[in-house]
Amino acid sequence: MLFRESETVELKEIVVDEIKKEIVAFANCDGGKLYIGVRDDGTVAGVDDADGVSLRISNMVRDAIRPDITMFLHYRTIEEEGKEIVEVEIQRGTDRPYYLAKQGMRPEGVYVRQGYSTVPATDTAIRRMIKETDGDRFEAMRCLNQDLTFEAVEKEFAIRKIEFGPQQMRTLKLIDRDNLYTNLGQLLSDQCVHTIKAAVFQGTDQTVFKDRREFTGSLMRQMNEAYDFIDFHNQTRATIEKLLRIDVRDYPEIAVREALLNLLVHRDYSFSSSALVSIYSDRIEFVSIGGLVPGIDREDILVGISVCRNQELANVFYRLHLIEAYGTGISKIMKAYEGSVKKPVIETTKNAFKIILPNSNAEQERKQEPYFLAEQPVNYKAGPGKPFGREEEKVLEYVHAHGAVTRSDVVGLLDVSISTAARVLKRLVQSGLLEQNGRARNTYYTIRF
């Protein structure tokens, strides 16, 4: 028998650690044969104990290669020139990519055959193998990063008194049948690579930034922090009807909640771009990456039909009582605006889904004349004989027009530092013209009646 190395044949004189890489490479490609007891030049050296060699290789494979590949290896002892040689036949595996357990599912742990050589696989090749064996559903695919932690998710489950352990992780599909983390696991882990970018703009366009944030980490952490950010900028406007003071928030809280959950659950995570939340003076826009699922159009969404792109992720949110049932989010948003002149708008493109929530107070503010301005003198008094400067007057005019003001509003309005804005507001409070409401990040100021 003539021995010669090729794309599907590898020769080794003795058992060495490098054999594991050769086996991984054959299993990841088109299979091949490994001959132990044959030198690189094809001459037969033989082995002293063929059964012992086979057992040693079998143990190496079982302990060092993931997923389990033992069923795709077949051992045979052949005799050449009066010497024993071990033939290991490796079939192409069905759970590719296979990798060295210590290195993980990264190029340094995943190998392929390239000509007569075994080389590390590229990230692109690894993803292609995952897609070929796991299918097209992103959340069910094996995650490239297997070093994950779940502090944020554990906290969220604990708050709701729901158990979260290895068994629950398997049930929820964070771990697959081979005890490997899935992409769903990564989305919920503290190492999630996807983010939400949020920005607050002055006015109705993106000319002037007032505030911006990027939320990272587990989707649970992003959900909570993004909601707090929006809630902080969701101001309460006061109107007076006879003797009754009515407080109305710019955006119904249920609508904000459902739009944010929609952003998280229905996003196409196979794209790396960030989801966007943009807050303007007259609206909030939620833009998630990925258009509608094929076969569904905008009219279907409006009547309550829902085909979930990330079914397992939606199931996790359902278990946590964050969503009640599939397909109800949009109807809840629309119901929250019953009786409003302006209604939420849904826009879709091939690769994006946008929900626009109108500011419930913006239209009312444009219609109403700020009667306070007519009743107040032009120069507000800080005290006996001490008229306010133009900065304080601007802030008071803003509060009369909008119902309330925050420190961030003052920074944008006056184009000053945070400390200067704080001093202006403090002076107005001490003078009895403004009243401080809320605490810490949720602090806002209204006219003192």
N, C-alpha and C positions, 0 to 999 in steps of 0.2 A: 504494500500500500504506500502510495506517495503522499507525504505530508507537506503541505505548503499553506502559509497564512494567506487569508483572503478576508473579504468583508464579512464572511460568515464562518471563518475558521480562525481559532487562536491557539497557539502552541505554547506550552509551559513545561519546563523540565521538572520542576517541583511545585508543590503547593505554596504560594506566596499570598500576601494580603491583597495584592493587586487583582487577584482572581475575582474578587467581589465586584470590582468595577467592570470587568469584562462581562460577567453574568448580567449585571444591571443593563449594560449597553445592548447586549443581545436581546434581552427581554423587552427593551424599549423600542427596538427596531424590528427586524424581520427574523429574529431568532438566529441560531448558529450552533456550532460545536466547539467545545473546549477539550483539547487533548492534553492530559497530564502524563509526563514521561517522554516528551518529545522536545528536542532542542529547537531554537529559532530557525536553524538551517535545515530542519526536517529530519535530522538523524535521530534514531531511537535510543533513548537512554534507559527507559523502563522505570518501574517503581517496585519497591520491595514488598509493599503490602497494599494491594489494590483495594481491598475492602476497607482498610483503615483510611486510605486516601479519600474514598467516596464518603465515608462517615464524617471525616473532618470537613470536607466541603459542604456537606449537608448541614452540619452544625453552624458553620460560618454563615451560610445563606439564611438559615432560620433566625439567627440572632442579629444579623447586621443589615438585612435588606427589608424594606417596607414598600408597599404592602406585601403580604405573604406571597411568595413566589414558588414555594416548594413543589406545588402541583404541576408546574411547568418545566421542571427539571427531571431528566431521566439519565440514569447511570448505567454504564456497560463496561465490562472489562474485556479488552481484546488482546490478542497475542500477536506480536510482530517481531520477527527475527529472534524468536525464542524468549522475548521479554514481554512483561505485562504492561499494558497502557490503559489508563482510565479515560473513557470517553464520556463527557457530560454534554448531553444534548439539551439546549435551552430553546423553548418555544416562545414565540411572541406572546406577551402577557395580555390579559384582558382588562387589567386595572392600572394601566400606565398613567402617569410616569412612575416607574420604580426608582427607588433612591436609597442611598446609604443612610441608615437611621441616625447616625451621629451628626451628619451634615445637613439633614433635612431636605425638603423639596426645593432646593436651590441649585444653581448651576454646579456648585462644588460637590453636590450630592447626587445629581442626576447625570447619567452618562449615556452616550449614543455611539454607534459605530459610524466612522467617517473614513471610507476607504479601508485600509488595513489597520487603522488605529482606533482606539477608544478615547473619546474627548468629552469634556463637559458640555451638556446641552445648554442652549441659550434660553433666556426667559421666554422668548416667543415660541420656541419648540416645546417648552414645558407647558405653556398655556394651551397650545394646540393639542397636545396629548391629553390634557385634562378634558378639553372640550370633546375630543373624539370618544373618550371612554365614559364621561359623566353626562354627556348631552349638552343642550343649549341653555338649560336653566342655570342662571348665574349663582343663585343662592345655594343650589345643591352641589355645585362643583367643590372639589377639594381646594382648600386655601393654600397658597404658596407659603404663607407664614404659619408655622405650627407652634410658635412661642407666644401664646395668647393668655391674657388675664381678663377677669370679668368683674372687677370691683363695682363698676357702675351698675351693671345688671343685677348683681347680687343685692345691692342696696335697694334697687327698684322692686325686686321680688320680696325682699324683707319688709319693706314699707307696707306691701299688700298682704303680708303674712302668707306668701306662697313659697313652697319649698323649691330650692334651686340647687341641684347637685348633678353628679354624673348621669344618673338615670334620667332626670328631667332634660338634660342637655341632649341626650340621645333621642328622647321622645320628641323634643322640639326641633330636631334635625340640625343642631349645632355641631354634633359629632356624627360621623357616618359609621357604617358597619365595621370598618377597619380601625375604629377609634381615632380617626383623623378629623381635625376641625374642617368644617365646610366654610364656604364664603359667608354663609349666614352667621356662622360663629364669629368670623372676623368683623362683620358689620356690628355685632353686639359687643364685641370685645373692646377693651381700652386701646387696642392698637388699630382700630378702624382707620382706614386711609382716606375715607370720603369726608367732606366737610360741608357746612352751611355758611355762606357769606351773607351778612346782613348789613344794611346801610340805611341811614336816615338822611334825607335830602331837604334842603330848604326850598320851599315852593313846590311846584308841580313837575319839575324836570331835574336832571342830574347835574345841573351847573355847579351847585354849592353843596359840599358834604357838611353835615352837622355831626354825624357820628357813624362809626363803622366797627364791625366785629367779625371775627371768624370763629366758628364753633367747631371743635375737634373732639376726638375720642369716640367712645361708644355712642351709638345712635341714641341711647337713653340719656346720656349726658347732654348731647346736642339738643335733644328734644326739650329738656328742662331749661337749659340755659337760653335757648332761642326764644322759648315762650316768655321767660322772665324779661328778656330784652324787649320783646314786642310789647309786653304788658306795661313795662316802664314808660314806653312812648305812647301807650294808648291812654290819652288824657281824658279826664272827666270834665265836661262842660256843664256849667250851671245856668239854668234859665228860670225865670220867675213867672208864674202864672197866678195872678192875684196874690194871695198870701202864701202860696205853695212854691217852694223851691224844688226844682226837678233836676237831678243829676243824670246826665246821659254820657256814656263813654263814646269815644270816636268810633270804635269798632265793637260789635257784639262779641263778648268773650267766647261764646260757643262757636261763632264763625271763625274766629282766630284759631281756636283749638282744632277744629276740623280741617281747616286749610293747612295747618302745620302738620297734622298727622297724615294728611293726603300727600304732602310733600315728601314725607319720610317713607311711607309704605309703598307708594306707587312709582317711586323713582327707578330709573334704569341704572343700576349700579355697575353695569359693564362699562359705562362711561366714567372717566375720572374727573370730569368737570364738577365744580361745586354747585349745589342747589343755591338759589338766590331768594332773599327776602328784602324787598325795597320799600321803604316807608316814605311817602310823600305827604304833603299837607292835605291832599284830598283823597288819598287812597293808599292801600298796601298791596303790593304785588308779590305773589308766591310763584316762583318759577322752578319746576322740577325738570331734570334732564330725562329725556325719553318721551316720545309722543304717546298717543293712545295705542293700546294693544291691537294688533291687526284684527279686523272684523268689527271693531267698535268705533263709532263716530261720536261727535260732540252731542248730538241729539239723544243718543242712547244714554250718555252720562246724565243728562238733565232729567231724564224720566226714571233714573234710579238703577239702570243696568250697569253692572260692574264686573269686569273680568280682571282679577288681580294679577299683576305681573310678578309679585313676590308673595306667593301664597303662604310659605312657611313664616316669613317675617310678619305678615298680617296675622297669622295664628298666634305668634308670640304676643303681639299687641292685644289680641283678643283675650288671651289668657290673663293679661295684666289689667283687663277691663278698661283699656284705653280706647278701644273701639267696641261698639255693641254688636254690629252685624255688618257684613260686607255690603257696600253700595248705598249706605245711608248718609255718608258724610256730606255729599253735595246737597241733598235735600234738606239737611239740617242747616247748612249755610244759607240756602235760599229762604228757609222758614224764619231764620233770625232777622231777615230784612223785610218781613211782612209789614206793610204799611209805610215803608220808606219810598221816597221818590226814586232814588237811584238803587239799582239792584246789582248784585255781584255779577261779574262777567267772566266767562271761561273762554280762553283762547288756546288753540292747539296748532302745532306745526308737526312736521315729521319727527323732530327730535326734541320737542319741548311741550310742556303742559303748564299753562299759566292760569292762576285764579286771582282775580282783582276784586278786592273788597273796598267799596267806597266808604269814605269818611262820613258817618251819619250826621256829624255836626257841621261839616264844611258848607253845605248848601244853605243851611239855616243861618250860619254866620254871614254869608254874603247877602242874604235878604234883609237881615236885621241891621238897623242903624245902632251904633253903640251909644245908647242914650246917656250913658254915664259921662261921655265926653262933653255932651251939651250942658250937663249940669255942673261939671267941674270947671273951675277956673283954669286958664291956660297954664299958669305956673303953680304947680302943686307945692305946698309948704312942708318943709321938713320939720319945722318948729317955729317958734316966735321969731319972725324976721329973717328966716333962713329958707329961701326958696330952693327947691331941688334943681339939679342940673338937668341937661337934656337927656342924659342916660336914664335917670329915674323916670322922666316923663315918657320916654320911649317904652320902658318896661310896663308902666301903668296903662299906656294906650294899648299895648299888646294884650294885657290881661283883660281889659274891657272888651277887646275885639274877639278874643279866643276863650275867655272864661277862666283860664289858668295859665301858668307859666312854670317851667322847670329851669334849673340852673343851666342845662344844656341849651335851652331856648335862648336864654340871655346871652350865652357865649356867642351863638350864631347871630342874634339880633344886633348886638353891640360890637361884635368882632373884637372881643376882649378875652383875657385869660380866665380860667376857672376861678382863681382867687378873686379877681376883680368883680366877676359876676356875683360871687358869694357876698362880697362887701356891699354891692348895690342892693341885693335882696335883703340883707340883714338890716340895712338902713330903712328900707321901706316897711319891714316888719316892725322895727322898733318905733317907727312913726305912726303905727296903727293903721296904715293903709292896706297892707297885705297881711294875709293869714297863712301860716305855714301848715301844711297838711302832709300826712304820711311820715315815713321814717326812712333814713339812709337813702338807698338808691331810688326809692319810691316817693321821695319828697317832691311836692309841687306847691305852688302858691296861688291863692285866689284873693279876690277883693274881700276885705273885711266888712261885713254888713252891720 
